[in-house]
């Protein structure tokens, strides 16, 4: 057997596969939409419709578990989806996996998986596979297989890096954090930035831009959407969800939000997506919640999306707000929380979630202040409108922090989860 024949024998090429067309909660990696695949004896490599590597999963005894895999974002970041003991993972994240990301605060769930031998080997095998494909005689393959393999070869590591940079250039910078609710679509969102900067630029924040808040022009938003359509190209059919960025898009107001959402729907042709259940995600703040007119929420509720707004409240304790250098008072936080719960009960297609912080060096009055909101101000448990706890950089004893979270979750009258920073 020649080396050429051996390569063909050990590589199984599937140019077009069909995954699930609806995001579901399941305890193993689930491919979604339309994609291509290359299988070797040791690994399964998944590719989007542009030929870009999307997932890597081991299939031998050396791989950690068949329920875990590596996944690449459009911005060229890699995530490791850990099963995390199924029940435990769901308790902490609301999913049956824990996204392991290369950021300090996400170390709350253990070691940096990207330092593991098995993960490093997976990346090595991806580069090795590219070398094997380059040596293949493409005349031995069907036209569809040859076209797919040539696409894969075109998307070399350097090209993938450049495409990640191009995405950030189109939208005007890196998406440093996605709303926690994007977990519902496994973080597969198209970012459309409608406003830059932030109202607060809080002292504790690790993802702030340091810029004052400003809304982009309608023309700039349309040009951005058109450029994004070209960027995602053939793979856009696998997307049904949009993130309106960046850090407080809610403050951009009704006209801009609804204009951007409608243009994204039309230009991306999201009604043609193979994925069901289109969603719209954005961030808000206490001030944007309190100043927003009711017709903003009424209009969002009528859009062809289910809309999720994550509001950064952080704490209802004055001392903690001071420590965090967040220019808010308790009264505003309480009023914003009350409006959040009222909107969740009133509008079927809107869900507003709250983000709080958790850390080792916060005042003892911090967690009780959150419970005063999420328990004492609610008559019973409400399944809509999650409370997310975001770990600060100084998490201290991980087990102690997770114990505090579990105690909070038991008493909270909203779904409660840990919020892990996810870039794009």
Secondary structure as GFF3:
##gff-version 3
##sequence-region A 1 424
A	DSSP	alpha_helix	3	10	.	.	.	ID=ss1
A	DSSP	beta_strand	12	18	.	.	.	ID=ss2
A	DSSP	beta_strand	34	39	.	.	.	ID=ss3
A	DSSP	beta_strand	43	47	.	.	.	ID=ss4
A	DSSP	beta_strand	53	58	.	.	.	ID=ss5
A	DSSP	beta_strand	69	72	.	.	.	ID=ss6
A	DSSP	beta_strand	78	82	.	.	.	ID=ss7
A	DSSP	alpha_helix	87	93	.	.	.	ID=ss8
A	DSSP	beta_strand	98	100	.	.	.	ID=ss9
A	DSSP	three_ten_helix	104	109	.	.	.	ID=ss10
A	DSSP	three_ten_helix	113	115	.	.	.	ID=ss11
A	DSSP	alpha_helix	117	134	.	.	.	ID=ss12
A	DSSP	three_ten_helix	138	140	.	.	.	ID=ss13
A	DSSP	alpha_helix	143	154	.	.	.	ID=ss14
A	DSSP	alpha_helix	157	171	.	.	.	ID=ss15
A	DSSP	three_ten_helix	180	185	.	.	.	ID=ss16
A	DSSP	beta_strand	190	193	.	.	.	ID=ss17
A	DSSP	beta_strand	195	196	.	.	.	ID=ss18
A	DSSP	beta_strand	214	215	.	.	.	ID=ss19
A	DSSP	alpha_helix	218	232	.	.	.	ID=ss20
A	DSSP	three_ten_helix	233	238	.	.	.	ID=ss21
A	DSSP	beta_strand	241	245	.	.	.	ID=ss22
A	DSSP	three_ten_helix	249	252	.	.	.	ID=ss23
A	DSSP	alpha_helix	254	267	.	.	.	ID=ss24
A	DSSP	three_ten_helix	270	272	.	.	.	ID=ss25
A	DSSP	beta_strand	279	285	.	.	.	ID=ss26
A	DSSP	alpha_helix	286	291	.	.	.	ID=ss27
A	DSSP	alpha_helix	294	302	.	.	.	ID=ss28
A	DSSP	beta_strand	306	314	.	.	.	ID=ss29
A	DSSP	alpha_helix	318	323	.	.	.	ID=ss30
A	DSSP	alpha_helix	330	346	.	.	.	ID=ss31
A	DSSP	beta_strand	350	358	.	.	.	ID=ss32
A	DSSP	alpha_helix	365	371	.	.	.	ID=ss33
A	DSSP	pi_helix	372	376	.	.	.	ID=ss34
A	DSSP	beta_strand	382	391	.	.	.	ID=ss35
A	DSSP	alpha_helix	398	411	.	.	.	ID=ss36
A	DSSP	beta_strand	414	419	.	.	.	ID=ss37
###
